[in-house]
Amino acid sequence: MVLGRSQDPPPPRQWQGRLGSALALARQNVSDPGILRRLEDVEGALWNADRDRLALIGTLDGLQPERASRELKDALRENFENPSEANLSLAESLQLRHESINALKDRIEELERTIDKTTADVEALAASSAQLALRPGNSAAGVEQMMHHLTHDLEVLSNVHEQLAGE
């Protein structure tokens, strides 16, 4: 990267293409403005979640997990071979860092699963709306159930974003 020049945006991730297709299909078949607003809210929450995920990945990269693991193993080995208060103290500190890194990895994976689940729920809503459009007179119960899932997904994504913003 050249100084003073911003980085190119990251390449699109799989969920973005899936979401775009599902939203286009839903917008073709849904006329309820409340559902369309909710879909916009979910889309915004997904983008926020992905930005949060990228920020967490940047933090994780800065912590250099491979180096941290190697240093912990070396310190544990040194403490085993030459037990001392200094070696034990270093090993304990490195163990805490290692646990923090693993917690960060877990958080990233959880956020990725939530993004995937939410995208799948939007796809399910799009499929239900297309089915209803093909068969007028069908019950909208399937769409209502999908909206319930999306509302829950939106709450989860919003809570994660607020938690990360507060840290």
N, C-alpha and C positions, 0 to 999 in steps of 0.2 A: 504494500500500500504506500502511495506517495503521500508525504505530509501535506496537510491542508485539503486533501481530497477525501470525500466521504466514501465509505465502502459501498460496493454495489449491493442491492438488496439480495437476500438469500433466495435460492431457487424455490419455486412453489413446492409445498409439501402435499402429500397425497390427499389429506383431508380437504385442502382448499378446492381441488378439482371436484371431489365428491360433493362438497357443500354447494359449490356453484351450480352443478347439475341439478341437485335436489331442489335448491331454491328456485331455479328457473322452472322446473316442472310444477312445483307447488304454486308459484305465482300464476301459472297458466290456468290452474284448476281451482284456486281458492279466491273467492271474492270477499270474504269476511275481513273487514279492515282490522279487526282485533287480532285475528290470526296472523295477518300480514305484518302488523306491528310487532307481534311476539317473535315472529321469524327474524325480523330486523334486529330485535334485541338479542336474540340468540346468536345471530351472525356477529354482532359487535362483541359479545362476550367471548365467542370463540377466537376472534382476532386478539382481544386482550389476553386471553389465556395463552395463546401462542407467543405473544410478546413476553409474557411472564416466563414461559418455558424457555425461550431463548435467553432471557436474562439469567435464569438459573443455570443454564448450560454454560454461559459465560463465566459465572461465578465458579462453577465446578471446574472448568478448564483452568481458571486462575489458581485454583488450589492444587493442581497437578496431582490427581489421584494416584497415578502410577508411582510417582516419586514418593508420595506420602506412604504408600503401602511398603515400598522398598525400605524407607527409613524406619518404619515401625518394625519390620522384620529384623533389620539390622540391630535396632536397639534392644529388641527382645532377646535376640541371640547373644548380644554383648552382656546383657544383664544375667542371662543364664550362665554364661561362661565366667563372668567376673561380677558377681553380685555386689552391688554397692548402692548406697542411698542416691547418689547422683545418677547412676544408670537406671535405677528404678523410677526416679522422678521423671527422667527424660522419656522412658518407655510409657509412663502413665500419660504424659502430655501428648505424646504421639498417638496413643490409643484414643484419647478424646478427639483429636483431630480426625483420625480415621473414622470414628463413629459419626462425627458431624458430616464428613464427606459422604458416607453411606446413607445418612438420613436425607441429604440433599439429592442423591441419586434416586432414592425412593420417592421423594416428592416430585421429581421430574417424571418418573414413570407413572405415578398416579395422575399427574396432570395430562400426560399423553393418553392414558386410558380414558379419562374424562372427555377429552377432545374427541377421541374415536367414538365413544358411546353417544355423545351429543350429535355428532355427524350422522351416526346410524339412525338416531331418533328422527332427525330432520329428513333423512331418506325414507324412513317408514311413513312419516306424515305425507311426504310427496307421493309415495306409492298409494297411500289410502285416498288422497285427494284425487289422484288420477283414476282410481277405481270408481270412486263416487261420481266423477264426471262422466265416466263411460256408462254408468247405470243410474240414471236419474231415478229418484224415489228410494234409493238405498238410505239406510240410517247413517247419520253422521256420528254415531257412537265411536267408531274407530278413530275418527279425527279428534274427537274430544279426549279419548284416552291418550293419543299421541301428544296432544297439547298439554296434558297433565305431565307426561314424561319431559316435555320440553321446558315446562315451567320449573320442574325439579332440577333439570340440568342447568338452567339459567341461574337458579339460586346457588347451586354448587359452584359454578364457574365464578359467579359474583363474589361468593364468600372467599374462595381461594385468592381471587384478585385483591380483595380488601385485606386479607391476611398478609399477602406479600407486600402490598403497598405500605402496611403498617410496620414492617420490619426494617 
